[in-house]
Amino acid sequence: MNIELIVVGKTDSREVGALVEEYKGRIGHYTRFGITIIPDVKNTRSMSEAEQKKVEGESILRLLQTSDYVTLLDERGVQLTSEEFADWMQKRMASGCKRLVFIIGGPYGFSEEVYARANGKIALSKMTFSHQIVRAIFAEQLYRSLTIINNEPYHHR
C-alpha cells in the first residue's frame, strides 16, 4: 500500500520540516510514503474564507484518484488512541486499499467538496494546532502505528 499525505502550504520552519523528513524516512522502512504540498493560495486578502477553501479544495481534488481511501485530518473527526489508530491502519492495509491518502487542509479547513469526497475524518486532538505542526505530529503517529503493527518497541504499552 502507498500512503500519501497532502498538505496545503509549505512549512516555514526548518525544524518542523526536518522533523517531518525524519519520520518520512522511518515510515519508508515499512511502506511507500509521499508528501505532496499544494502551494498557498495567492491574493487571499480579496477572498472570503469560503472562496479560499474552494480554491484549495479544487487543488486537492485534482490529486485524488477514484480508488483512493481519503481521510481528512479534521478537528471534527474521530479521536483515536495510538493503538486504535494502529488497528485502523491495519484494517486499511488488509482491505486491499492501494493508496491511503491523508489530507491536512489550510487555515480554514476544507471545502464542502473535499468533505464529500472523503471516506472519513480523524482528529489528532481536541486542541488546535497550526497546520504546519500537525504535519510533524501526524508523521510521528503514523510511524508509531507502523511500529505497533509490527510489534516493535518504539511504543511502550
C-alpha positions as CSV (number, residue, x, y, z in Angstrom):
1,M,0.0,0.0,0.0
2,N,1.1,3.5,-0.7
3,I,0.4,6.3,1.8
4,E,0.2,9.9,0.7
5,L,0.0,13.0,2.8
6,I,-1.4,16.0,1.0
7,V,-0.9,19.3,2.8
8,V,-1.8,22.9,1.9
9,G,1.1,25.4,2.1
10,K,4.8,25.0,2.7
11,T,6.4,24.7,6.1
12,D,8.1,28.0,7.2
13,S,10.1,26.3,10.0
14,R,13.2,24.3,9.0
15,E,13.0,22.5,12.3
16,V,9.4,21.3,11.6
17,G,10.4,20.3,8.1
18,A,13.4,18.4,9.3
19,L,11.2,16.5,11.8
20,V,8.7,15.6,9.2
21,E,11.5,14.4,6.9
22,E,13.0,12.3,9.8
23,Y,9.7,10.5,10.2
24,K,9.2,10.2,6.5
25,G,12.4,8.2,6.3
26,R,11.4,6.0,9.2
27,I,8.0,5.3,7.6
28,G,9.7,4.4,4.4
29,H,11.1,1.3,6.1
30,Y,7.6,-0.1,6.2
31,T,5.7,1.3,3.2
32,R,5.9,3.9,0.5
33,F,5.1,7.3,1.9
34,G,4.9,10.5,0.0
35,I,4.1,14.1,0.9
36,T,2.5,16.4,-1.7
37,I,2.5,20.1,-0.9
38,I,-0.2,22.3,-2.5
39,P,1.0,25.9,-2.8
40,D,-0.6,28.5,-0.7
41,V,-3.4,30.3,-2.5
42,K,-2.3,33.7,-3.8
43,N,-4.2,37.0,-3.2
44,T,-6.2,35.7,-0.3
45,R,-6.9,39.2,1.1
46,S,-9.5,39.7,-1.7
47,M,-11.1,36.3,-1.0
48,S,-13.6,35.1,1.6
49,E,-12.8,32.0,3.7
50,A,-15.2,30.0,1.6
51,E,-13.6,31.1,-1.6
52,Q,-10.1,30.2,-0.3
53,K,-11.4,26.8,0.8
54,K,-12.9,26.3,-2.6
55,V,-9.7,27.1,-4.5
56,E,-7.6,24.8,-2.1
57,G,-10.3,22.1,-2.5
58,E,-10.1,22.1,-6.2
59,S,-6.3,21.6,-6.0
60,I,-6.8,18.8,-3.5
61,L,-9.4,17.0,-5.6
62,R,-7.2,17.1,-8.7
63,L,-4.6,15.0,-6.9
64,L,-7.1,12.2,-5.9
65,Q,-7.8,9.0,-7.7
66,T,-11.2,7.3,-7.7
67,S,-9.8,4.3,-5.9
68,D,-8.1,6.3,-3.1
69,Y,-9.2,5.9,0.5
70,V,-9.2,9.5,1.7
71,T,-9.0,10.6,5.3
72,L,-9.1,14.2,6.4
73,L,-7.2,15.3,9.5
74,D,-10.0,17.4,10.9
75,E,-11.0,18.7,14.3
76,R,-14.5,17.2,13.8
77,G,-13.1,13.8,13.2
78,V,-13.0,10.7,15.4
79,Q,-10.3,10.7,18.1
80,L,-8.2,7.6,18.4
81,T,-5.5,6.4,20.8
82,S,-2.3,5.4,19.1
83,E,-3.2,1.7,19.5
84,E,-6.7,2.4,18.0
85,F,-5.0,4.2,15.1
86,A,-2.7,1.3,14.6
87,D,-5.8,-1.0,14.4
88,W,-7.4,1.4,12.0
89,M,-4.3,1.4,9.8
90,Q,-4.1,-2.4,9.9
91,K,-7.7,-2.7,8.7
92,R,-7.0,-0.3,5.8
93,M,-3.9,-2.3,4.9
94,A,-5.8,-5.6,5.0
95,S,-8.6,-4.2,2.9
96,G,-6.5,-4.2,-0.3
97,C,-6.5,-0.4,-0.5
98,K,-3.8,0.6,-2.9
99,R,-3.4,4.2,-1.9
100,L,-4.3,5.7,1.5
101,V,-4.5,9.5,1.4
102,F,-4.4,11.7,4.4
103,I,-5.1,15.4,3.9
104,I,-4.2,18.4,6.1
105,G,-6.1,21.5,5.0
106,G,-5.3,25.1,5.0
107,P,-6.0,27.6,7.9
108,Y,-9.8,27.5,7.3
109,G,-10.2,23.7,6.8
110,F,-11.8,22.0,3.8
111,S,-14.3,22.9,1.2
112,E,-17.7,21.0,1.1
113,E,-16.5,19.2,-2.0
114,V,-13.5,17.8,-0.2
115,Y,-15.6,16.7,2.8
116,A,-18.0,15.0,0.3
117,R,-15.1,13.1,-1.3
118,A,-13.6,11.9,2.0
119,N,-14.1,8.4,3.4
120,G,-13.5,9.6,6.9
121,K,-12.1,12.1,9.3
122,I,-9.6,11.8,12.1
123,A,-8.9,14.4,14.8
124,L,-5.5,14.3,16.3
125,S,-6.6,16.2,19.5
126,K,-9.3,18.4,20.9
127,M,-6.7,21.1,20.9
128,T,-6.0,23.2,17.8
129,F,-2.5,23.0,16.2
130,S,-1.1,25.0,13.4
131,H,-1.4,23.1,10.1
132,Q,2.4,23.1,10.0
133,I,2.9,21.4,13.4
134,V,0.1,18.9,12.5
135,R,2.4,17.5,9.8
136,A,5.0,16.5,12.4
137,I,2.5,15.2,14.9
138,F,0.8,13.1,12.2
139,A,4.0,11.8,10.8
140,E,5.1,10.6,14.2
141,Q,1.7,8.9,14.9
142,L,1.8,7.2,11.5
143,Y,5.3,5.9,12.3
144,R,4.2,4.9,15.8
145,S,1.2,3.0,14.3
146,L,3.5,1.0,12.0
147,T,5.8,0.1,14.9
148,I,2.8,-1.1,16.9
149,I,1.5,-3.2,13.9
150,N,5.0,-4.8,13.7
151,N,5.3,-5.3,17.4
152,E,8.4,-3.2,17.7
153,P,9.5,-1.5,20.9
154,Y,9.0,2.2,19.9
155,H,5.6,2.3,21.5
156,H,5.6,1.4,25.2
157,R,2.4,-0.4,26.2
